[in-house]
Amino acid sequence: MNEHTFKTEEACMKSKRLRPILAALMLLFATSANAQTTETNSQLAGTSWQLVKFEGGDDTRLTPDDKGKYTIALANDDSVSVRIDCNHGHGIWKSSGPPQLEFGPLALTRAMCPAAPLTDRIPRDWQYVRSYILKDGHLFLSLMADAGIYEFEPMASESPSAAVTGTATYRERMALPPDAVFEATLEDVSKADAPAQAISRTRKEDPGNPPFAFEIPYNPPEIDPTHTYSVRARITSNNELLFTTTQNYPVLTGGNQNQVTLLLQRSRGAPAVSSTQETSISGLPATFVGTLPCADCPGIRYQLNLLADHTFISRTTYEDRNSSFREDGTWLLANDGKILVLQTQKHTRQQFALLNEQTLRQLDANAKQIESKLNYDLRRAPHFLPIEQPGHTSGQAALENTHWKLTRLGQTPLSDSPQQEPYVVLDPANQHVSGSGGCNRITGTYKLKGNELTFSRMVATMMACMQGMDTERKFLKTLGDVTSWKITGHTLQMFDDNQNAIAEFEAVQTR
């Protein structure tokens, strides 16, 4: 017997071991079909399943360490949503009736999941599913050529396995009435010509003082990776709208994460909301400095700049190390103005007791005093001290003849990218603006009068890039909405006619 004949016979033997299982299942189905000849694929439509195990024709047996990581949801419109470990996918399914079942091509995200046999195998086997059986409440999917069987059990729809988390705040120094209600909604906003579809929502009565932390649970199989999702929030009182989001906050798909920071705007015509009896911080912008304790270094030099628009910039420097980093975010006064809350763009919080206008004292994570003889105080500096970026000189950058690198669009920070960075340079000689959208060169004109600024006749070259095109389109649209500007140190903010900060830049170099 030659080697080829041996391998062929071995494969046949393994296939024969699997056939009794298939035969038993097919017999079970035939019995059921005789009793109920009107079965259609409706028995699968609208069902969701999680993987129990896989048994292959070569005696392979694979079981998931977490059943919730491998799921399928068969929708009534013949679409199917799947989760394969840390990736989500979408496709179509078709069945002319039991036991036939086939899946179309699977569009799957490409996150780097930990190595696992099932994670690699399921996408390969997807196209070879040819039939199914329902037995004892479980779903069995059979591969062609007796290659194997996937066994699934029903997925508990009442316990979603994921959530969008975030915080929401507003800039006004106002306390909400006791009957206020905060509501955040996860929506499918894919169709521009149709109302947004609510996927899930969360609701808090009497939410207290901002920032409001929230969590919106959702069922991953319901998320289509080809769709666009966004979070919307609002605050109402006695059915009157007080605050609401006024821009898009994308999440989940298209490279967006499941965390978001929302800025709510006060609704026009909203009833008056009582202001807090807060200790004021006058004379903004203001700088607070101090050396805080460090577990493994002599101390941490900390500088905090509070700006009048309720944003902040901080710099932390570790003594005895060449280590310093900068953070920014929003600030507000809580607990009747006794506590300063800093909310960073990375969803972390710091809290300080406002002892008086000249002194801040760092608090622990529960907003309690730190019991220690060490110094946890920051003192107000006599003058405002801009926090410089590496390579910058001291002082404030000029609006014109400065290379302004785009760092934020609306509330969305721009991540570092190997592509060309978006930027603008304003030339006062001919009121000309030039720069890059991240892919194409952009040019246009601008008008400047005091703090008023407008852009017009903005055009771009027509080159197509693999990345950054969506950001470039949003950038050009945003420039068209600019009406005013403000510079703090080496940070430029541009505002629309509602005084919303719609773009933020960093001065990279001065020409």
N, C-alpha and C positions, 0 to 999 in steps of 0.2 A: 504494500500500500504506500503510495507516494504521499508527500507532505500535503499537497493540495487536496487529495482525496480525504485525508485524515481531518483537515480543517473543515471541509464541507460536511462531513458526517457529524463532527462535533457540533457545528452550528445547527444542524437538523435536530440533533438530540435535545439541545437547549430549547429550540423552538417548540418541540413536542411537549416539553415539560410545562410550557405556558399555555398550550392549547386547551387542556382540560379546564383551566380557569375561564378562558374565553368561551368555551363551549357551554359551561354551566351558566354563565351570565347571559349568553344568547338564548339558551333554553328558558331561562327565567323571564327574559323579555318576551319571547314568543308566547308563553303562557299568559302573560299580562295582556299582550296584544289581542289574543283570542277573546279575552273577557271584555276588552274595551277597544274596539276597532277604530274609534274616532280620535285616538291620540294624535296630537300635532306637536309642532315645536313649541307650542304655548307652554308646555310643561317646563321649559327651560327659561323662557323669556321672563325677565324681572327677577332672576335668582342670583345670589352671590355665594361663592364657595371659597373655602380655604383648604390648602393641600394637607393631606394626611400622610401619604407615602407614594413612592413610585416603585414598581416591580418590573424589571426588564426581562426580555427573553434570554439574556445571558446570565440570569440569576442575580443581576444587580438589584439591590434593595436600598433605597434612599429615603430617609425621613427628615423633615425640616426640624431645626432646633426651635423655630418659632413659626407656628402655622400661619400666623397673621402676616408673615413676610411674603407668602406666596398665595395670592388670591386672584380670582376671576369674577367679574360681574357681567352677566349677559343681559343687556338692555332690551326693551320691547321694540326698539327701532333697528334691531339687528346689529347694533354696535356692541363691542366688548371692551371693558376696561380691565387691566391687569396690574398686579404688583408683583415684581420679581426682585425680592430682597430690597435694595435701596432704590430701585428704579421703578418707574411707572410707565405703562404703555397703553396703546389704544389700537383697535382694529375692528374687523367685522366678523360675524359668524353667520352661517347659513345651515339650514336643515330642511330637507324635504319631508321630514317626519321621522319618528324613531325607526331605526337607531342611527340614521345618518347624521353626521355633524362634521363640518369643516370650518377652519379659520382662515381668513385672509391674511395678507402681510401685516406684521406687527410693527408699529412705530413705537420704539422704546427709547426712553432717556438713557444717557450714557454715563451716569455717575460711577465712580470707582468703588464698588462694593467689596467687602472682604471676600476672599476666595471661598467658594462653596460649590460642591458638585451640582446641586440643583440649580444654582444661579446660572451656571454655564450651560446646563443641559436643556432646560425648559425652552429657551429661545430656539435652540436647534431642532427640538422635537415639535415645535408649534405647528409647522406646516404639514406634519405627517399624521395629525389626528384625523380619523375617518369615521368613528362611531362612538356612541355613548350608551350607557345603561344607568338607570336609576334603581338602586337596591337598598332597602332598609334606610332610606333617607340620605344615602350617599350617592355621589356622582362618580362614575367610572368612565374615563376617557381612554379609548383604545387607539394605539398607533398602528399604522399599516404594516404589513409583513410580520405580524406577531412580535413587533419590536418592544412592546411594553404596555403597561397600564398605569395611568395616574388616578389615584383615588382622592376624592375631595369630600369634605363634610360642609354642611351649611354654615355660613358665616353669620355671626350674631350682629344683625344690623343695628341693634340698639346700643352697641358699644364701639363708636368710632375709634380708630387707632391713631389718629393724628390730630393736630390742632395748629391753627395760626395764632401766634401770640404777638403781643405788642403793647404799646402805651399810647395814650392820647392826652393832649393838653391843649390849652388855649392861652393866649398872651395876656388877656385882660386880668387885672387884679380884682377878681370878683369871687364871691362865695355863692354857691348854688343854693336855691331854696330847698327845704326839706323834701318836697315832693318831686324833685328832679329825677329823671331817668336817663341813664346812659345806655345806648344800644350800638353795637358794632355788628356789621353784616358782611359775610363773605359772598361775593357775587360773581357770576359768569357774565363778563362784559364783551364777549367775543363778537356779537352781532351789533354793528353800528346802527342799523336801522330798526332795532327792536329793543324793548325794555330789558334792563339787566335781570338776570335770573338769580334769585336768592338761593344759595347753596346751604348756608347755615348761619346762625346768628347767636349772639349772647346779649344778655340784658342785666343791668344792675340798677336797682332802685336806691335812691339816696346814696350816690357813689362817693360822697365826701369831696375832698379837695383834689385837684389835679396834681401830678399826672395820674391818669386812670389806667391801671394794668388790666388787660383783658385776655381772654383765651376763647377762640372760636373753634369748637371741635368739628371735624369733618371726616367723611369716609373716603379713604384714598381711591378705591375703585371708581368713585363718582367723578374724579378729577381727570379730565381729558388733556393730555400734554399738548395737544394742538390748539387748545382754547386759551383765552386770556381771562385771568381772575384778578379781582381787586377787592379791597376792604373799604367800606364806607361806614362812617360813624355819625351819630348825632346825639344831642342832649335836648330833652323836652321837659316842660313843666306845665302841668294842667292842659296838656294837648297843644301847647304853644312851643314852637321851635326856638330854642335859645342859641345853640351852636351846631354847626355841621361842617363836615369836610367839603371843600370846594374844588379839590383836584383829585386826580387818579393816583391810587396807591397800589401798584401791582404786586402780586405775590404768587408763589408756587411754580408757575411755568415761565418759559422764556428766559431762564437764567435767574429769576427772582427767588428769594428765600421765603421761609414761612414766618418771618418776623418783620414787623413794620412799626414805624413811629408816625403817628398821625398828629397833624396840627389842625384844630378846629377853628373856624371863623364864626364870629358872632353874627347871627341872622339879622338882616335888616328888618326893623320893625319889631324886634323882640322886646318883650316887656322888661322893665328895669330889673336888674339883679343887684341885691345889696352888696356893697363893697365890704371887704373884710376890714376888721379893725386891726390892720397889720402895722407893725413897725416899719416905717418906710426906709428905703435906702436912697438917699437923695444924692444929687450931684453926679449922676451916672454919665459916662462910664467911670467905673472905679476899679482899682487894683487892690487886692489883699495878698499879703505875702507872709511866709513864716517857714520855719524848719520843723518838720514833724518827725516823730520817732521812726526808726528803721530797725528791723530785726537783725540784719546782717551788714549794716553800714553805719557810719557816724550819724547820718541824718538824711532826710529827704527835703530838699528845698522845693517849696510849692508856691506857685503864683497863680492867682485866680483873677481873671478880668471879667467883671459883670457889665454887660452892655444894656443900653436903655430899651432895646427891643426884646428883652428877656432871653437873649442868647448869651452864652459865655464861652470863653477860651481859657484853658488851663495849661500849665507846663509843669511837669514833675522832673526833678533832676536829683539823681542819687549821688551823694557826696562820695569821694574816693573812687568814682567810676566815671568812665566816659559814656554815660547813659542818661538820656533825656528824651521825654516824649511829650506830645501835645495832644489834647483832646478838646472837642467842642460839643455843644449841645444847647439845651434850653434850661432856664432856671425859673423858679417861682417861690413864693413865700407861702408856707402852709402853717397849720395849727395857730390860726390868728396872728400870722406874721412872726411867729417865734422860731420857725425852722426854715432854713434855706435849702431847697431841694435842687440838686443838679441832675439832669437826665441827659446822658450822653447818647450819641448816635449809635453806639454799640449796645444800647439797652441796659446799661449799668447805671446805678444811682449812687450818689454821695449826698450826705446830709450834714448840715452844720447848724448849730444853735446860733441865732442872731442875738448875741449878748447886748449889743448896741450898734450904732452906725459905724463904729470903729473896730469892732472885734467879732470874729466868727470863731466858733469852737467846733472841731470835728466830732461827730457822733458815730456810734457803732451802727451796724446794719439794721438794728431795730429802733433807731432814732433815740437811743439812750446815751446818757453821759458815760464816757469811758473812765472807769475808776483807775486813775494812775497819777503819779506825781510828775510825769513827763509832760512836755508842752504839746498841746493839741490846738493852740490858738493861731489864727491868722490875723494880722493887723493891717489896717488900711494904710496904703502908701500915701504920702502927701500929694503925689501927682499920679495921673494915669500913666502906666508903663506898658506900651504895646508889646505883645509877645511876638518875637521875630521868628521867621522860618530859617532853617539852616542856610547860610550863605547870604542872608539879608543884612543890610546895614540898619542901624536904628533910624527911627523917624517913621513918617507915614508916606506910603507910596502915592504917586500922582496918578490921576485918572488917565491922562494922556501920555503918550510916549512910553507906556509900560506894557510889558508882555504879561497879559492876564490869562493864566491857565484856569480852565473851567474845572471846578471841584465838586459842584453840586447843581442839579437841576430840580427845582422845587424842593422837596424834602428827601430826594434820592441822591446820596453821595455817589460820585464816580469812582470806580475802582481803578487801580493802576492797570494798564493794558499795554501789550507790546505794540499796539497800533499808535499812530501819531496822536498826540494829545490835542483835544479841542482847546483853542485859545483865540483871543482877539487882541489887536493893538489899535489904539485910536490915534490917528495922526492929525494934530491941530492945524497943520499947514493948509490942508485942503478939506478938512472935515471928512476924512476918508478912514474907513475901518477895514482892516485886513486880518486874516488869520486862517484857522483850519476848523472844520467841523469834526475832525477825527479821521476823516477819509479824504474829503475834497477841500481844496482851497476855497475860502469864502471872501467876498469883498462887498462893499456897500458904502453908504454914507451915514452920518449921524449928525444930530443937532444937540447942542449943549447950552443950557441956560440955567446957571446956578446949580441946583440939585435936580433939575429936569433934564432927562436924556431920552432921546428917541432914535431908533434906527430905521433906515428906509433903503429901498432898492438893493436888498441883500440877495446876492446870487452866489451859486457854487458851481464848480466844475462838475462834470458828469461821470467821473470815474466810479466804478462799483467796487466795493470792498467786501471781504468775507465777514468782517465784524465791524460794529460801530455805526452802521447805517441808520438804525433806529434812533440812536442817541443823536446823530447828526441832524436828522429831521426834527426832532424835538428841540434841539439847540437853536436851529434857525427859526422855528416858530416862536420860541421863547423870546428871542431878540426882538421880534416884531411886536411883542406885548410889553416891552420895557417902557416905563414912563419916568422913572427916577432912579437915583443911585446913592450909595453911601460907602465910604471907605473907613475902616478901622484898622490902623496899623498897615498890614499888607494884605488885608482881606477886603475885597470889593463885593458888595451886594447890589443886585439890581431888583427893582420892584415894579409891579404892575399898577394899574390905576386904582386898585383897592388896597394898595400898600402891602401886598403879599410879596415876600421875598421869593422870587421865582428863579434866580440864578446866583451862584456864588463863585468867586474867582480868587486865586492866589497869585500875588505878584512874584513872578519867577526871576525876572531881571529887568533892569531899567535901561532904556536905550538912550 
